[in-house]
Amino acid sequence: MYGLDVNFLKDREIRPVEVGSAPRAAATPTGSRTPLFLGLLAAVAALGLVGGYWLLLQNRMQRLEARETELDSEIAEIQSQLQQIETVQAQIELVKQENQAFVNVFNQIRPWSAFLKELRDRTPARIQIVSVTQTAGTPIPTGVEGEEAVPPVAGGVNMVGVACSFDDVNDFMLTMQRSPLLDATSVAIDVSQKRDELLDPAVDGVCPDSPPNRPEVLVDFTIGGNFSDVPAADLLDILERQGAVGLATRIRALRDSGVIETP
């Protein structure tokens, strides 16, 4: 058989090939790098400012913490001093209460020597005192509805005696109401009773200032009253005048020491 050979090389154009050279990339135009540097400088400056401000805050925080520690120490010291002051104030208040209780005891004392002297000075000739006894006193109304009456602080006294007449008993009661050692509103006649037998002039004598040869009947009486609630410190002159020198001296000593005040 026969074969057909076609030669295409005759129709190709022969082109020279450069050896040892690679294809070049497209050239990029070169621009200014100043904005980049400026941006980097701005970033560095910003970081520097932030870092400096952070260091400033850290320094301020350390100083504040140190000041806080100092203040805590001062507060603790002040609290300790306040506790000491409160303790001293409590002790002072306790001493004041004890002093006041001590003063109250003295102010409530009514020396029997002073009262008996007062009773002797105020007893008229037509009255004879038989006995004097101390009592709890007549309860004093509080003035509040529903509340019970309270007994007098200084107590009371009963005076038993004999009078020449009922008028003498009344006069003696009025006289005792004027005593500064007694509460005038509480002094009253509890008992006033005429005896059955006549007074025998030959045996018992006669009452002072009574008409001669006139039969008389004695009157037995009891007068009660409460001691005055006026503090003894306000009755110094009366107590001294009636012989209660010891109590008056003690009260004056308390006054001179500043524990109590007297007029």
C-alpha positions as CSV (number, residue, x, y, z in Angstrom):
1,M,0.0,0.0,0.0
2,Y,1.0,3.6,-0.3
3,G,1.4,6.2,2.5
4,L,0.8,9.9,2.5
5,D,3.4,12.1,4.2
6,V,2.7,15.7,4.8
7,N,5.5,18.0,5.9
8,F,4.2,21.1,7.8
9,L,7.6,22.4,8.8
10,K,8.1,24.2,5.6
11,D,5.2,26.6,6.4
12,R,6.4,27.5,10.0
13,E,8.2,30.8,10.6
14,I,11.4,30.4,12.5
15,R,11.6,32.8,15.5
16,P,14.7,33.5,17.5
17,V,14.6,32.5,21.1
18,E,16.5,34.4,23.8
19,V,18.4,32.1,26.1
20,G,19.1,32.9,29.8
21,S,16.4,35.6,30.3
22,A,13.2,35.3,32.3
23,P,10.0,37.2,31.5
24,R,9.8,40.5,33.4
25,A,6.8,41.4,35.6
26,A,5.1,44.7,35.0
27,A,7.0,47.6,36.7
28,T,5.2,49.2,39.8
29,P,5.6,52.9,40.1
30,T,7.5,54.0,43.3
31,G,5.5,56.5,45.6
32,S,6.3,58.6,48.9
33,R,6.5,56.7,52.3
34,T,6.0,59.8,54.5
35,P,2.3,59.1,55.5
36,L,3.4,55.6,56.6
37,F,6.1,57.1,58.9
38,L,3.7,59.7,60.1
39,G,1.1,57.0,61.0
40,L,3.7,55.0,62.8
41,L,4.8,58.1,64.8
42,A,1.2,58.9,65.7
43,A,0.6,55.3,66.9
44,V,3.8,55.3,68.9
45,A,2.9,58.7,70.4
46,A,-0.5,57.5,71.3
47,L,0.9,54.4,72.9
48,G,3.4,56.6,74.8
49,L,0.6,58.8,76.1
50,V,-1.5,55.9,77.2
51,G,1.5,54.3,78.9
52,G,2.4,57.6,80.6
53,Y,-1.2,58.1,81.8
54,W,-1.3,54.5,83.0
55,L,1.9,55.0,85.0
56,L,0.5,58.3,86.4
57,L,-2.6,56.5,87.5
58,Q,-0.6,53.7,89.1
59,N,1.5,56.2,91.0
60,R,-1.7,58.0,92.1
61,M,-3.3,54.8,93.1
62,Q,-0.3,53.8,95.2
63,R,-0.3,57.2,96.9
64,L,-4.1,56.9,97.6
65,E,-3.6,53.4,98.9
66,A,-0.9,54.6,101.2
67,R,-3.1,57.5,102.4
68,E,-6.0,55.0,102.9
69,T,-3.7,52.9,105.1
70,E,-2.7,56.0,107.0
71,L,-6.3,57.0,107.5
72,D,-7.3,53.5,108.6
73,S,-4.6,53.7,111.2
74,E,-5.8,57.1,112.4
75,I,-9.4,55.9,112.5
76,A,-8.5,52.9,114.5
77,E,-6.6,55.2,117.0
78,I,-9.5,57.6,117.2
79,Q,-12.0,54.7,117.8
80,S,-9.8,53.5,120.6
81,Q,-9.7,57.0,122.1
82,L,-13.5,57.2,121.7
83,Q,-13.9,53.9,123.5
84,Q,-11.7,55.2,126.3
85,I,-13.8,58.4,126.4
86,E,-17.0,56.4,126.6
87,T,-15.6,54.3,129.4
88,V,-14.6,57.4,131.3
89,Q,-18.0,59.0,130.7
90,A,-19.7,55.9,131.9
91,Q,-17.6,56.0,135.1
92,I,-18.4,59.7,135.6
93,E,-22.1,59.0,135.1
94,L,-21.9,56.1,137.7
95,V,-20.2,58.4,140.2
96,K,-22.8,61.1,139.6
97,Q,-25.6,58.5,140.2
98,E,-23.9,57.4,143.4
99,N,-23.4,61.0,144.5
100,Q,-27.0,61.7,143.8
101,A,-28.2,58.6,145.7
102,F,-25.9,59.7,148.6
103,V,-27.4,63.3,148.5
104,N,-30.9,61.9,148.3
105,V,-30.3,60.0,151.5
106,F,-29.1,63.1,153.3
107,N,-32.0,65.2,151.8
108,Q,-34.6,62.7,153.2
109,I,-33.2,62.7,156.7
110,R,-35.3,64.4,159.3
111,P,-33.3,64.4,162.5
112,W,-35.5,63.6,165.5
113,S,-33.5,66.0,167.6
114,A,-34.5,68.8,165.2
115,F,-38.2,67.8,165.1
116,L,-38.4,67.3,168.9
117,K,-36.9,70.8,169.3
118,E,-39.4,72.1,166.8
119,L,-42.3,70.3,168.6
120,R,-41.2,71.7,172.0
121,D,-41.0,75.3,170.7
122,R,-44.5,75.0,169.1
123,T,-46.3,73.2,172.0
124,P,-48.4,75.7,174.0
125,A,-48.8,75.6,177.7
126,R,-52.3,74.1,177.6
127,I,-51.0,71.1,175.5
128,Q,-49.1,68.2,177.0
129,I,-47.4,65.7,174.6
130,V,-47.5,62.1,175.8
131,S,-45.7,60.3,173.0
132,V,-44.2,60.9,169.5
133,T,-43.8,58.0,167.1
134,Q,-42.6,57.9,163.5
135,T,-44.9,56.4,160.9
136,A,-44.8,55.6,157.2
137,G,-47.0,58.7,156.7
138,T,-50.2,59.2,154.9
139,P,-50.1,58.2,151.2
140,I,-50.1,61.2,148.8
141,P,-52.4,61.1,145.8
142,T,-50.6,61.3,142.4
143,G,-53.3,63.3,140.8
144,V,-53.5,60.8,137.9
145,E,-56.7,58.8,137.6
146,G,-56.2,55.1,138.2
147,E,-52.8,55.5,140.0
148,E,-52.5,54.6,143.6
149,A,-51.3,57.1,146.2
150,V,-47.7,56.9,147.1
151,P,-46.2,57.1,150.6
152,P,-44.2,60.2,151.5
153,V,-40.4,59.8,151.0
154,A,-39.5,61.1,154.5
155,G,-42.3,59.3,156.3
156,G,-44.6,60.8,158.9
157,V,-45.2,61.3,162.6
158,N,-47.9,60.8,165.2
159,M,-48.2,63.1,168.2
160,V,-50.3,61.9,171.1
161,G,-51.1,64.2,173.9
162,V,-53.6,65.8,176.2
163,A,-55.3,69.2,175.8
164,C,-57.4,71.3,178.1
165,S,-60.1,71.7,175.4
166,F,-61.0,71.0,171.8
167,D,-60.0,74.6,170.9
168,D,-56.6,73.9,172.2
169,V,-56.3,70.8,170.0
170,N,-57.3,72.8,167.0
171,D,-54.9,75.6,167.8
172,F,-52.1,73.1,168.2
173,M,-52.9,71.5,164.9
174,L,-52.7,74.9,163.1
175,T,-49.4,75.6,164.9
176,M,-47.9,72.4,163.7
177,Q,-49.1,73.0,160.1
178,R,-46.8,76.1,160.1
179,S,-43.8,74.0,160.9
180,P,-41.3,73.9,157.9
181,L,-40.4,70.3,158.9
182,L,-44.0,69.0,158.2
183,D,-46.2,69.0,155.2
184,A,-49.0,71.4,156.1
185,T,-51.6,69.7,153.9
186,S,-51.1,66.4,155.7
187,V,-51.2,67.6,159.3
188,A,-54.6,66.7,160.7
189,I,-56.4,65.5,163.9
190,D,-56.8,61.8,163.9
191,V,-58.3,61.4,167.3
192,S,-59.9,64.1,169.6
193,Q,-61.9,62.7,172.5
194,K,-63.0,64.2,175.8
195,R,-62.4,62.2,179.0
196,D,-65.3,61.1,181.2
197,E,-63.8,62.2,184.5
198,L,-63.3,65.8,185.5
199,L,-59.9,67.1,186.2
200,D,-59.2,67.1,190.0
201,P,-57.5,70.3,190.9
202,A,-56.3,68.9,194.1
203,V,-54.5,66.0,192.4
204,D,-53.9,67.0,188.8
205,G,-53.8,70.8,189.2
206,V,-55.5,73.1,186.8
207,C,-54.9,74.0,183.2
208,P,-52.9,77.2,182.6
209,D,-54.9,80.3,182.2
210,S,-58.1,78.6,183.3
211,P,-60.5,80.3,185.7
212,P,-60.2,79.2,189.3
213,N,-62.8,76.8,190.8
214,R,-64.1,75.8,187.4
215,P,-64.3,72.1,186.7
216,E,-62.5,71.1,183.5
217,V,-62.4,67.9,181.3
218,L,-59.2,67.0,179.5
219,V,-59.2,66.0,175.8
220,D,-57.1,63.2,174.5
221,F,-55.9,63.7,171.0
222,T,-53.7,62.3,168.2
223,I,-52.4,64.5,165.5
224,G,-50.6,62.9,162.5
225,G,-48.8,64.4,159.5
226,N,-46.1,63.8,156.9
227,F,-42.6,65.2,157.1
228,S,-42.0,67.8,154.4
229,D,-40.5,66.7,151.1
230,V,-38.4,69.8,151.0
231,P,-34.7,68.6,150.8
232,A,-32.7,68.9,153.9
233,A,-30.2,71.0,152.0
234,D,-32.8,73.7,151.7
235,L,-33.5,73.6,155.5
236,L,-29.9,74.2,156.7
237,D,-30.7,77.3,158.8
238,I,-33.7,75.6,160.4
239,L,-31.8,72.4,161.1
240,E,-29.0,74.3,162.8
241,R,-31.4,76.4,164.8
242,Q,-33.1,73.3,166.0
243,G,-29.9,71.6,167.0
244,A,-29.3,69.3,164.0
245,V,-25.7,70.6,163.7
246,G,-24.2,67.3,162.5
247,L,-26.5,66.9,159.5
248,A,-26.1,70.6,158.6
249,T,-22.4,70.3,158.8
250,R,-22.4,67.2,156.5
251,I,-24.6,68.9,154.0
252,R,-22.4,72.0,154.0
253,A,-19.4,69.8,153.4
254,L,-21.2,68.2,150.4
255,R,-22.1,71.7,149.1
256,D,-18.5,72.9,149.4
257,S,-17.2,69.9,147.5
258,G,-19.7,70.7,144.7
259,V,-21.7,67.5,145.1
260,I,-24.9,69.4,145.9
261,E,-26.1,73.0,145.6
262,T,-27.8,74.8,148.4
263,P,-29.5,78.2,148.4
